[in-house]
Amino acid sequence: MDMETFVKECRSCDPNDTAKISELLAFGAQIGEAIIEARGKRERIPYEKILELYNNICVSLPKAHKLSTERRTRIKSCFTQKFTVKDFETAFRTVQNTPFLRGENGRGWHATFDWIIKPSNLLKVLENTYGAAEAAKNPSFDIDIIMERAKYGKPQI
């Protein structure tokens, strides 16, 4: 029985037809179990972990204190676009090691948590668009980052 048939039969079922009610209840239970199993398989987005990484790594930038609905939406959008926790960590380290993004520029502008978690800005940071001069002086290769990026078909860093 498919879902459409199930709904149709539930609406038209005779309340005295115990055999049919039992059949529909069994099918409904199967649907419910499938939904619960599917939800369990979905990876949870680690919003708190992203906030914690930012605050622990980007020590020269203002702290981010709360996860607003807008912040959660942006972080979720990043994960929808296949960014990983390691990508966030790499981006936060790059920001911390990039003078321009720390505010060492003619305008005094600096990156913020909200700016970094915007998917287009996260990508720019990961691509070193802002000249991570200090990071380039001290290259490091994290095998976990390379493996995770390879899993999603992203170029290695």
URCORVEN-V508950 format. One record per pair of residues at least 12 apart in sequence whose C-alpha atoms are under 6 Angstrom apart, sorted by sequence separation. I is the first residue (numbers start at 1). J is the second residue. D is the distance in whole Angstrom. If there is no record, write none. Layout:
BEGIN
((I;J;D) (I;J;D))
END
This chain:
BEGIN
((91;125;6) (98;132;4) (91;126;5) (97;134;6) (58;96;5) (97;135;5) (78;119;5) (74;118;6) (86;145;6))
END
